[in-house]
Structures are given as C-alpha cells and as structure tokens.
Amino acid sequence: MAFNSSMSVISGKTSLSSILKSYSTSEREKAKAAVINKVRFEMPKQKGLLEAVKAVEERQNFQPMSEFVGYLSENTLDDNEFIIILNDARSIANQLSPKFTTLVEALLSQTWAYRSPEARKAYIRFCLDILVAHNKYLSFGINHLIALWIPHENDISLWQNGTPTAELEDALQAIHHLLDCILNAIPMAFDATLDAIEHSFPYYKKSTHIVVGYVHNMLQLLEYKPIFEENIMQLLMQNLIILDVHAPRTAIEELESDDEDDDDEDENKEELEMFEMDDCKKKAYLDKPMNHPIAHTLDICMVKLFNFLDSKNPQPLQNSDAESQQKTLESLKFLRMLIKAFDNVILPIHNTHHAQFIVFYFCSLKQCLSETFLASLWDKIKNPNCSAVIRQAAVGYMASFLARSKFVSIITLKYYLKELCAWAHKYIRDCDQYRSNGSLKANLVFFTVCQAIFYVIAFRSRDLTVDKRSLLFLQSLHLSALVTCNFNPLRVCLPAVATAFAGVTRAYQLAYCHAILERNARRKLATVYANETATPEETLDTFFPFDPYLLKVSGQRITPIYLVYQASEVENMNDTVDPISPSSNVNSATTSSRKRGDSEMMDHDIDDFILTDKRQRLASVTRSQENQFTYGLSPGFHI
C-alpha cells in the first residue's frame, strides 16, 4: 500500500499533518502587537497628514497616505484632532491633486454636522477650499452632502410628525449652510446638486420618516435658493406620482373600511356610531396613521407640500394696495411655474388620485390663481395642435375643478360652461358641413367636452338653478341641440353622468334626454353572451381627477375648500322614472350592484359618483342586467 509523504500509519491509525502553523503564547502576543503598531501609527493628528502628503510628493511613497486614510476610517476623532487635521489639510488644499483622491474623500466623509461650532467651521472652510481648488472633487462633495439629507432607519424618533427635533434641525441647518456656500462659490455646482438630489431620492417603499425627511430638506433648499423651484417641484411631483400610483384608491378604501368596521364594532358595544364621536375621538381618528403604509407616506408628504405652498402665498403685512399687488404677482409667478411642472408630469398621467391636489390647494389661496389655472387648461382644450389625449385630460381637469372647488365663483363657473358649449356647438356646425363620421376615436375631444358639460351641470345643479336668472342662463346654452345632434354624445358618456344630467334637464325642462337614453339602451341589446356581458360599446375612458380625497391628515386642509355632491331638491322630487323603462333599469341595476364608494349620482346620498377603478366592471354588469330586465332572458340565452 502506498501513502503520501504527509500521511503515515502509526499503530494502525492514520494522521494528517495540519497546514495551519502552530503559535506559542508569546508568538501570538507579538503578532497582535505588530497589528496594533501597524494601524495606530505615531501622532497622526500632528504630522501624519503633512508627512503622508510629503512622502507622495517627494518619494512617490503612498504607504503613509494609505495608513493615514485607514486611521481616519477606523477611528472616531475628537473635536480637537478633527480641527487640527482639517486645518492641516486646508493649508495644503492646492497640493491635493487627483492623485490624493482617497485622502480627500476620507476627509470629506468625516462626520461633522453634530460636532462643536469650531469643528463645523473647520470642515466648512476645508470643504469650500478643496472644491474651489479642484473641481474633480465637486461631485463627491455634493453627493456626500445630499446623502446627509436622508434619515437613517433608526432615526424615527428624531422625526415627530414629519418635523425634525431641535438637535437634528441644528445639524440640518449646518448642512444647508455649507451647500449654500458651495452654490454661491461654484456656479457649476447647480447641475451637480440637481443630479445628486434626483438620484438620491429614497425608494418609495422606505419608511415614512425617511421619505418625508428627504422631502423636508428639498423644500428647505428652496428657502435660500429659489432658483431651484421649477426643477425641485417637478422632481417632487414625479416622486409623489410614484407614491400615488402605488397607493390606489381601492386599496386605501379597503384597508380604511376594515379599520372603520372594527371601530364601528367597538362603538356599537357602547351604542355609538362613528359620526357621533366627540371632538377628541375624531381628532384621535384623524391623527391615526393610514393603514396603507405608502398612503401614509404620501399623506405626510402632502402636508409638507401644503405648508410650503402657504409660504408661497404670504399675506401683506400692511393694508397697502401696492404691497398686496406685489404679493399677488409673486403668487402668480409661482403658479405659472407650478403649472409648467403640472403640464410636464401630472397632466399626461391617467388616473392619479392625490398628487394633483397640490395645484388644487394652491389655487384655493387666491381667486386669481384658480382663474389662471382654468385659463391654462382652456388654452390646451381649444388648441388643435395639442394631442387629443392631452386635450381630453385637460377637459377632465377643468370639469372636475369647476365641480369640486368651493372657491370658484359662480361667474367663473358660468363663463367656462358658456365657452365649452360654444365650442361644442361650433364643432357640430363645422362637422355637419363635411359629414364626418361619428366614431369616438375621430371625435374624442368633442365627446369629452360634452361629457364635461353634462357633469358640471349635474354636479352644480343647485348653484345653477338657484334663481330665474340662472335658469335663463342654462336655457341660453341650447343643451337640447347638444344632446340631439347626430353625434349623440349621451351614448358614449358614463352612465352615471348621463342619468344625472337627464334628471336635471327634465326637472327644469332644459332638454329631454330620457328618450335618447332609452334608444341608446335598446341599441346595446343586440347580443347577450353566456358570460353575462353584452357586446362591447364605445364608452369614454376618462376620469375626474378631483374625486374625493382619501388621505386623513392632509385631507383636513382639503375639506374646507372641497365641494361634495348634493342634488337639487326639485331634481330629487321629480326624479321618478318609469320603473319598467330601460333607463330606470340601468339605475336600479347600478344601484344594486354598487358597493361602498361607487356611483354618487345614482342615489344622491353618498360621494363620489364616479370611481374609475370600478367603471368598466359596472358598465359590464349594467349591460348584462339591462338585458335581463328588458327581455327577462336567462343568462345563457342567445338571440
């Protein structure tokens, strides 16, 4: 039998020699001492930095510099050491060329914001000198400063309701002071700062205090550098949209309804309902975080934005017309910038829920602001050079804004209703000359404008029918010509909008829509499939962006300026459709199939009457039930 040299057989047993060296106790102590001596070299605070730089310059020896960098990264310096080292580095700042990158980055990475005022001053001076002398380090320096904006995961106690503690605020002020100095000294730092802010924004699933803390610092930047306003507001809108789309309305409603059901059970035990809570209980409910974590983050971010918007619309200190006019001009200037960001970010995105209320809230602060916003939307609607999708979105925003804003005057409301109707009538006259086809795709903007007119009139029927003069105004719109034209706009409108509009126009004898609705319903009954859905019909794929606001904390700022739907008394009294008619069946079918939060205009009791998330499903259910009500057919019957 053959064996390797490292293996031997002794008394029938096999033994392997170890590849590990054996050390005695004295040898181990010597090894430990060698490691300690290698890391902690002599007096780095006095001559370590200067000697390391000198060794590189004169002898191309990088070993002392590597040891010094290791010392900086592995040890916590006290304030005196920190000041001495940074003063030495500042004295040779011009010599710290790119070959000293590791040393400079180690110095810039030192913790400094929570040190003494003298230590902060030493760091700020060194940072300014090195960035001015060598722009190679600018990107690293800016990125390091912006990274300090991001709270750590365990810093939640330092952020109380989205507001930093006094100690943290002091440190953040020092960081912003240094950034301000850099931006004043180095013009090219503006682009580097914007890039760093954009790429450092926290992931949307991060803890609430992390995202809110970063938003807080972004808004803090605008206080001393308003030149960033347009870019920062656009960046904020982009990231709020990300939060918004990941907190869909249906998910929020389900989680909040589950929570309310639990609360109701507790209240029932005490024979109390949710709406009968006293002020303390209501405040406790509103202060409770949203059950949806991303919605809670969005909620606190919206509060920060609303506070910032308040600061952009200051009240004049004196009752001076000149000062008041100046403040108004400043607010209008900011609104134009906000509208530009809105046009680039929010307007092209379909079916957002809360981010657009940034503009809604700011427009509520002055009457002239809402008029400016509506004018910008109207310019897009009547501009044929804009894409049909953008024009359709602008119509949706205008209709929802006019319907939901308490702060919009009745004069402004009537003005835009008149403009929309005039545009629609002109469109009909022009198209009749060429006998254009009546498809939805070919006339998308026209149908959207018609639905907007129907929606606003139905929603604001109380304000628009308050007196005889208002009724004469509605008669001047020639609504009957609109609904009876060859395009038949009621056939593509959302059923809730068409039904509510028909109720208003019949109650005040403005137009007779129910015959058209019944004819449209009969046309949709061509085929009934086994899966209980009718043939697909053309229906406007639209949404009304200012539907009810679901966020709790920030919602307290929206409630006073937000209008909830209320049907007029005459409409309620006269709204008695023949129960066997198709239009009546549509109402009953939709009402019976509606769950919490669905169509408002169907029973005039709850808000909101358009929920886009459920629209297609409701339309499908409605079509199938129309057939069953009308013909009494079994679900599997085919014509």
C-alpha positions in Angstrom: 0.0 0.0 0.0 1.4 3.5 -0.9 0.8 6.6 1.0 1.6 10.3 0.5 4.5 11.8 2.3 2.2 13.8 4.5 0.4 10.7 5.7 1.7 8.0 7.9 0.4 4.9 9.5 1.2 4.5 13.2 -0.2 1.6 15.2 -3.0 1.1 12.6 -4.1 4.8 12.8 -3.9 7.4 10.1 -2.8 11.0 11.0 -2.7 14.1 8.7 -0.3 17.0 9.3 -2.0 20.3 9.7 -1.5 23.1 7.1 -2.0 25.7 9.9 1.1 26.9 11.7 1.2 26.4 15.4 1.9 29.5 17.5 3.1 29.7 21.1 1.5 32.2 23.5 4.5 34.6 23.2 4.3 34.5 19.4 0.6 35.3 19.4 1.3 38.4 21.6 4.0 39.5 19.2 1.6 39.2 16.2 -1.1 41.2 18.0 1.4 43.9 18.8 2.5 44.1 15.2 -1.0 44.6 14.0 -1.7 47.3 16.6 1.5 49.1 15.7 0.7 49.0 12.0 -2.8 50.6 12.4 -2.1 53.2 15.1 0.9 55.0 13.7 2.6 57.8 15.6 0.7 61.1 16.2 -1.3 61.4 13.0 -3.0 64.5 14.4 0.3 66.5 14.4 2.3 65.3 11.4 0.5 62.3 9.9 -1.3 64.2 7.2 1.6 66.5 6.2 4.1 63.7 6.3 1.9 61.5 4.2 1.4 64.1 1.5 5.2 64.9 1.6 6.1 61.3 1.1 3.9 61.1 -2.0 5.2 64.4 -3.5 8.9 63.7 -2.9 9.3 60.0 -2.9 6.1 58.7 -4.6 5.6 56.7 -1.4 1.8 56.1 -1.0 2.2 53.8 2.1 1.9 56.6 4.7 -1.1 58.1 3.0 -2.8 54.7 2.9 -2.1 54.3 6.6 -3.5 57.7 7.4 -6.6 57.0 5.4 -7.0 53.8 7.4 -6.6 55.8 10.6 -9.4 58.2 9.5 -11.8 55.4 8.6 -11.2 53.2 11.6 -11.1 55.8 14.4 -13.5 58.3 15.8 -11.7 61.6 16.1 -12.4 64.0 18.9 -13.1 67.7 18.1 -9.5 68.8 18.7 -8.0 66.1 16.5 -10.7 66.8 13.9 -9.9 70.6 13.8 -6.1 70.0 13.6 -6.3 67.5 10.8 -8.7 69.7 8.7 -6.7 72.8 9.3 -3.5 71.0 8.1 -5.5 69.7 5.0 -6.7 73.2 4.3 -3.2 74.6 4.4 -2.2 72.4 1.5 -5.5 72.3 -0.3 -3.9 73.4 -3.6 -1.5 70.4 -3.5 -4.2 67.8 -3.0 -4.5 67.0 -6.7 -6.5 64.0 -8.1 -3.7 61.5 -7.0 -4.8 62.2 -3.4 -8.4 61.3 -4.2 -8.6 58.6 -1.5 -7.3 61.0 1.2 -9.6 63.9 0.2 -12.7 61.6 0.1 -11.8 60.2 3.5 -11.6 63.8 4.9 -14.9 64.8 3.3 -16.6 61.7 4.6 -15.9 62.6 8.2 -18.9 63.1 10.5 -19.1 66.8 11.2 -22.6 68.1 11.4 -23.1 67.1 15.1 -19.8 68.5 16.3 -18.9 71.7 18.0 -19.3 75.0 16.1 -15.5 75.3 15.8 -15.2 71.8 14.3 -18.1 72.6 11.9 -16.4 75.8 10.9 -13.1 73.9 10.2 -14.9 71.4 8.0 -16.8 74.0 6.0 -13.6 76.0 5.3 -11.7 72.9 4.2 -14.6 71.7 2.0 -15.0 75.1 0.3 -11.3 75.4 -0.4 -10.8 71.9 -1.8 -13.9 72.1 -4.0 -12.9 75.5 -5.4 -9.3 74.4 -5.9 -10.1 71.1 -7.6 -13.5 70.6 -9.3 -12.7 66.9 -9.6 -14.0 66.5 -6.0 -17.1 68.6 -6.6 -19.4 65.7 -7.5 -18.3 63.6 -4.5 -18.6 66.6 -2.1 -22.2 67.4 -3.3 -23.3 63.8 -3.2 -22.0 63.4 0.3 -23.9 66.5 1.5 -27.1 65.4 -0.2 -26.7 61.9 1.3 -26.8 63.6 4.8 -30.4 64.7 4.0 -31.5 61.0 4.2 -32.5 59.9 7.7 -31.3 56.6 8.9 -33.8 53.8 9.5 -33.4 54.1 13.3 -33.9 57.9 13.3 -37.7 57.7 13.5 -37.6 59.2 17.0 -35.9 62.3 15.5 -38.8 63.0 13.2 -42.0 63.7 15.0 -45.0 64.0 12.7 -42.6 64.8 9.8 -40.8 67.6 11.8 -37.2 67.2 12.9 -36.2 67.6 16.6 -34.2 70.7 17.7 -30.9 68.9 17.7 -31.5 67.4 14.2 -32.7 70.7 12.9 -29.5 72.4 14.0 -27.4 69.8 12.2 -29.5 70.1 9.0 -29.1 73.9 9.1 -25.3 73.4 9.1 -25.6 71.1 6.1 -27.7 73.6 4.2 -25.4 76.5 5.1 -22.4 74.6 3.6 -24.5 73.8 0.5 -25.5 77.4 0.2 -21.8 78.5 0.4 -20.8 76.0 -2.3 -23.6 77.1 -4.7 -22.6 80.7 -4.2 -18.9 80.0 -4.8 -19.1 77.4 -7.6 -21.6 78.1 -10.4 -21.2 74.6 -11.9 -22.4 73.1 -8.6 -26.0 73.8 -9.6 -26.1 70.9 -12.1 -24.2 68.6 -9.7 -26.7 69.4 -7.0 -29.8 68.7 -9.1 -28.3 65.4 -10.3 -27.5 64.4 -6.7 -31.0 65.3 -5.4 -32.6 63.3 -8.2 -30.5 60.2 -7.8 -30.6 60.2 -4.0 -34.4 60.3 -3.6 -35.4 57.3 -1.3 -37.2 54.3 -2.7 -40.9 54.7 -2.3 -41.2 51.6 0.0 -38.8 53.1 2.5 -40.1 54.1 6.0 -42.2 57.2 6.1 -39.8 59.3 8.1 -37.0 58.6 5.5 -39.1 59.8 2.5 -40.6 62.7 4.5 -37.2 63.8 5.8 -35.8 64.0 2.3 -38.8 66.0 1.1 -38.3 68.3 4.1 -34.8 69.0 3.0 -35.7 69.5 -0.6 -38.2 72.2 0.4 -35.6 73.7 2.8 -33.3 74.2 -0.2 -35.9 76.3 -1.9 -35.9 78.8 1.0 -32.4 80.0 0.3 -32.1 79.0 -3.4 -35.5 79.7 -5.1 -33.8 79.3 -8.4 -34.3 75.5 -8.0 -38.1 75.9 -7.6 -39.1 74.7 -11.0 -36.7 71.6 -11.0 -37.5 70.7 -7.4 -41.3 71.0 -7.8 -41.1 68.9 -10.9 -39.0 66.3 -9.2 -41.3 66.3 -6.2 -44.3 65.8 -8.4 -42.6 62.9 -10.2 -41.9 61.1 -6.9 -45.3 61.9 -5.4 -46.9 60.3 -8.5 -44.8 57.1 -7.8 -46.2 57.1 -4.3 -49.7 57.9 -5.6 -49.9 55.1 -8.2 -48.7 52.5 -5.6 -51.4 53.6 -3.2 -54.5 53.0 -5.4 -57.9 54.3 -4.2 -59.4 50.8 -4.0 -56.6 49.5 -1.7 -56.9 52.6 0.6 -60.7 52.2 0.8 -60.5 48.5 1.6 -57.9 49.0 4.4 -59.6 52.0 5.8 -63.1 50.4 5.6 -61.8 47.4 7.5 -60.4 49.7 10.2 -63.7 51.6 10.3 -65.6 48.4 10.6 -63.5 47.4 13.6 -64.2 50.9 15.1 -67.9 50.5 14.4 -68.0 47.2 16.3 -66.3 48.9 19.3 -68.7 51.8 19.1 -71.7 49.5 18.7 -70.8 47.9 22.0 -71.1 51.4 23.5 -74.2 52.2 21.4 -72.4 54.9 19.5 -71.8 55.4 15.8 -68.7 56.7 14.0 -70.3 60.0 13.2 -71.4 60.6 16.7 -67.9 60.7 18.2 -66.9 63.7 20.2 -64.1 66.1 19.1 -61.4 64.2 21.0 -62.3 60.9 19.3 -62.5 62.5 15.9 -59.1 64.0 16.4 -57.7 60.7 17.5 -59.1 59.0 14.4 -57.6 61.6 12.1 -54.2 61.6 13.8 -54.1 57.8 13.4 -51.7 56.8 10.6 -53.2 55.5 7.4 -53.4 51.7 7.3 -51.8 51.7 3.8 -48.1 52.4 4.5 -47.4 54.1 1.2 -50.6 56.1 1.5 -49.4 57.3 5.0 -46.1 58.4 3.5 -47.9 60.3 0.7 -50.2 61.8 3.3 -47.3 63.3 5.4 -45.5 64.5 2.2 -48.7 66.3 1.1 -48.8 68.1 4.4 -45.2 69.3 3.9 -46.2 70.5 0.4 -49.3 72.3 1.6 -47.3 74.1 4.3 -44.7 75.1 1.6 -47.5 76.4 -0.7 -48.8 78.5 2.2 -45.4 80.2 2.4 -45.5 81.0 -1.3 -48.7 83.0 -0.8 -47.9 85.3 2.1 -50.4 87.9 3.3 -49.3 91.5 3.1 -48.1 92.9 6.4 -49.8 96.3 5.8 -53.1 97.1 4.2 -51.3 98.6 1.2 -52.6 98.1 -2.3 -49.0 98.2 -3.7 -47.8 95.5 -1.3 -50.9 93.4 -1.9 -50.4 93.7 -5.7 -46.7 92.7 -5.3 -47.7 89.6 -3.3 -50.2 88.7 -5.9 -47.7 89.0 -8.7 -45.3 86.7 -6.8 -48.0 84.1 -6.3 -48.9 84.2 -9.9 -45.3 83.8 -10.9 -45.0 80.7 -8.7 -48.3 79.4 -10.1 -47.1 79.6 -13.7 -44.0 77.6 -12.6 -46.3 75.1 -10.9 -48.5 74.8 -13.9 -45.4 74.1 -16.1 -44.4 71.3 -13.8 -48.0 70.1 -13.7 -48.2 70.0 -17.5 -44.9 68.0 -17.8 -45.6 65.5 -15.0 -49.2 65.1 -13.8 -51.4 66.0 -16.8 -50.1 63.2 -19.2 -50.6 60.6 -16.5 -54.0 58.9 -16.3 -55.9 58.1 -13.2 -53.8 59.6 -10.4 -55.6 60.2 -7.1 -54.0 62.7 -4.8 -50.8 64.3 -6.3 -52.9 66.8 -8.4 -54.4 68.3 -5.3 -51.1 70.3 -5.0 -52.4 72.6 -7.7 -56.0 72.4 -6.3 -54.8 73.6 -2.9 -52.6 76.4 -4.2 -55.4 77.7 -6.4 -57.7 78.0 -3.4 -55.4 80.6 -1.8 -56.5 83.4 -4.2 -59.3 83.8 -6.7 -56.9 85.0 -9.4 -54.9 81.8 -9.1 -57.8 79.5 -9.9 -58.7 81.7 -12.9 -55.2 81.4 -14.2 -55.2 77.6 -13.8 -58.5 77.3 -15.6 -57.3 79.6 -18.4 -54.2 77.4 -18.9 -56.5 74.3 -19.2 -58.8 76.1 -21.6 -55.9 77.1 -23.9 -54.9 73.5 -24.2 -58.5 72.3 -24.9 -59.1 74.7 -27.8 -55.6 74.3 -29.2 -55.8 71.8 -32.2 -52.0 71.4 -32.2 -52.2 69.6 -28.8 -52.6 65.9 -28.9 -56.1 64.6 -28.3 -55.0 62.7 -25.2 -53.7 65.9 -23.6 -56.8 67.9 -24.6 -59.0 65.1 -23.2 -57.1 65.2 -19.9 -57.3 69.0 -19.7 -61.1 68.7 -20.2 -61.3 66.2 -17.3 -59.3 68.5 -15.0 -61.4 71.5 -15.9 -64.7 69.7 -15.3 -63.6 68.3 -12.0 -62.1 71.6 -10.9 -65.3 73.5 -11.7 -67.4 70.9 -10.0 -65.4 70.4 -6.8 -64.0 73.8 -6.0 -65.8 75.8 -3.4 -63.6 78.8 -4.1 -64.5 79.1 -7.8 -67.1 81.9 -8.2 -70.4 81.2 -9.9 -69.4 83.8 -12.5 -66.3 81.8 -13.4 -68.3 78.6 -13.5 -70.9 80.1 -15.9 -68.2 81.6 -18.1 -66.5 78.3 -18.7 -69.8 76.5 -19.2 -70.6 79.0 -21.9 -67.2 78.6 -23.5 -67.4 74.9 -23.5 -70.9 74.9 -25.0 -70.0 77.5 -27.7 -67.0 75.3 -28.7 -69.2 72.2 -28.9 -71.9 73.9 -31.0 -69.2 75.3 -33.4 -67.8 71.8 -33.7 -71.2 70.4 -34.6 -71.7 73.1 -37.2 -68.3 72.6 -38.8 -68.6 68.8 -38.9 -72.0 68.8 -40.4 -70.6 70.6 -43.4 -68.2 67.8 -44.1 -70.4 64.9 -42.8 -67.7 63.5 -40.7 -68.1 60.1 -39.1 -69.4 59.9 -35.5 -66.9 57.5 -34.1 -65.5 58.0 -30.6 -61.9 57.9 -31.8 -62.5 60.5 -34.5 -64.3 62.9 -32.2 -62.6 62.2 -28.8 -62.2 65.8 -27.7 -65.8 66.7 -28.7 -67.3 63.8 -26.7 -65.1 64.6 -23.7 -66.2 68.3 -23.8 -69.9 67.2 -24.0 -69.5 64.9 -21.0 -67.7 67.7 -19.1 -70.7 70.0 -19.7 -73.2 67.3 -18.6 -71.0 66.5 -15.5 -70.6 70.1 -14.3 -74.3 70.9 -14.8 -75.4 67.8 -12.9 -72.9 68.4 -10.1 -73.5 72.1 -9.7 -77.2 72.0 -10.3 -78.1 73.7 -7.0 -75.9 76.7 -7.8 -77.0 76.8 -11.5 -80.8 76.6 -10.7 -80.9 78.9 -7.7 -83.0 81.6 -9.4 -84.7 82.5 -12.6 -81.7 84.3 -14.0 -79.6 81.2 -13.6 -82.3 79.1 -15.4 -82.3 81.6 -18.2 -78.5 81.1 -18.4 -78.9 77.4 -18.7 -81.5 77.8 -21.4 -79.1 80.0 -23.4 -76.7 77.1 -23.6 -79.0 75.2 -26.0 -78.4 71.9 -24.3 -81.2 70.3 -26.4 -79.3 70.9 -29.6 -76.2 69.3 -28.0 -77.9 66.0 -26.9 -80.0 65.6 -30.1 -77.2 66.2 -32.6 -76.1 63.4 -35.0 -73.1 62.6 -32.8 -75.4 61.5 -30.0 -72.9 62.3 -27.2 -75.0 60.6 -24.5 -74.3 57.2 -26.0 -70.6 57.4 -25.0 -71.0 59.2 -21.7 -70.6 57.4 -18.4 -74.0 56.1 -17.4 -73.9 57.9 -14.0 -73.2 61.2 -15.7 -75.8 60.8 -18.4 -78.5 59.7 -15.9 -77.9 62.6 -13.5 -77.8 65.1 -16.3 -81.0 63.8 -17.7 -82.6 64.2 -14.3 -81.6 67.8 -14.1 -82.6 68.8 -17.6 -86.0 67.1 -17.2 -86.7 68.7 -13.8 -86.1 72.2 -15.3 -87.3 71.5 -18.8 -84.0 72.2 -20.4 -83.8 69.1 -22.6 -85.4 65.7 -22.9 -82.7 63.1 -22.6 -84.5 60.0 -21.4 -85.9 59.1 -24.8 -82.4 59.2 -26.2 -81.1 57.2 -23.2 -83.7 54.5 -23.9 -82.9 54.4 -27.6 -79.2 54.1 -26.8 -80.0 51.3 -24.3 -82.0 49.3 -26.9 -79.1 49.6 -29.4 -76.8 48.0 -26.9 -79.0 44.9 -26.5 -78.0 43.2 -29.8 -76.3 40.1 -28.3 -76.2 38.5 -24.9 -73.4 36.1 -24.2 -73.2 33.2 -21.8 -70.8 35.1 -19.6 -73.4 37.7 -18.9 -71.7 40.5 -20.8 -73.0 42.4 -23.8 -71.2 43.4 -26.9 -68.5 46.0 -26.2 -69.8 49.5 -26.8 -67.9 52.7 -27.2 -67.6 54.5 -23.8 -65.3 57.4 -22.9 -62.3 56.2 -21.0 -61.9 59.2 -18.8 -61.6 60.2 -15.1 -62.4 63.2 -12.9 -59.1 63.9 -11.1 -60.5 65.7 -8.1 -62.7 62.9 -6.8 -62.9 62.6 -3.0 -59.6 63.0 -1.2 -58.9 59.9 1.0 -55.7 60.9 2.9 -56.5 61.7 6.6 -54.0 64.3 7.8 -53.6 66.3 4.6 -57.3 65.8 3.9 -58.1 68.2 6.7 -56.6 71.0 4.5 -58.8 70.0 1.6 -62.1 69.5 3.3 -62.9 73.3 3.8 -62.3 74.1 0.1 -63.9 70.9 -1.3 -67.5 70.6 -2.6 -69.4 67.4 -2.0 -72.2 66.5 -4.5 -75.7 67.4 -3.5 -78.7 67.0 -5.8 -81.2 69.9 -6.1 -84.5 69.5 -4.3 -86.5 69.7 -7.4 -84.4 67.1 -9.1 -84.9 64.7 -6.1 -88.7 65.4 -6.0 -89.2 64.9 -9.8 -86.8 62.1 -10.4 -89.3 59.3 -10.8 -88.5 57.3 -13.9 -90.9 54.6 -15.1 -89.7 51.5 -13.3 -90.0 49.3 -16.4 -88.1 51.6 -18.7 -84.5 50.6 -19.7 -83.1 53.8 -18.2 -84.8 53.0 -14.9 -83.4 49.5 -15.1 -80.0 51.0 -15.6 -80.4 53.0 -12.4 -81.7 50.0 -10.4 -79.1 47.7 -11.7 -76.2 50.0 -11.0 -77.5 50.8 -7.5 -78.0 47.2 -6.6 -74.5 46.3 -7.8 -72.8 49.3 -6.4 -70.5 48.7 -3.4 -69.2 51.2 -0.9 -67.7 54.3 -2.7 -69.5 53.7 -6.0 -71.7 55.9 -8.1 -72.8 59.0 -6.2 -75.3 60.5 -8.7 -77.3 57.3 -8.7 -78.9 57.9 -5.3 -77.7 61.4 -4.4 -76.8 60.3 -0.9 -73.1 59.5 -0.9 -69.9 60.8 -2.5 -68.4 60.0 -5.0 -70.4 59.1 -8.1 -67.5 58.3 -10.5 -64.9 55.9 -9.5 -62.7 55.0 -12.4 -61.3 51.8 -10.9 -64.8 50.2 -11.0 -66.2 51.9 -14.1 -65.6 49.1 -16.6 -66.9 46.4 -14.2 -70.0 48.5 -13.5 -70.6 49.1 -17.2 -70.3 45.3 -17.9 -72.7 44.4 -15.1 -75.1 47.2 -16.2 -75.3 45.9 -19.8 -76.0 42.4 -18.7 -78.7 43.4 -16.3 -80.3 45.7 -18.8 -80.9 42.6 -21.0 -82.3 40.6 -18.1 -84.7 43.4 -17.0 -85.8 44.2 -20.6 -86.4 40.8 -22.0 -86.5 38.6 -19.0 -84.0 36.3 -20.7 -81.9 33.7 -18.9 -78.2 34.4 -18.8 -77.3 31.7 -21.3 -79.9 32.6 -23.9 -78.7 33.8 -27.3 -80.6 35.9 -29.8 
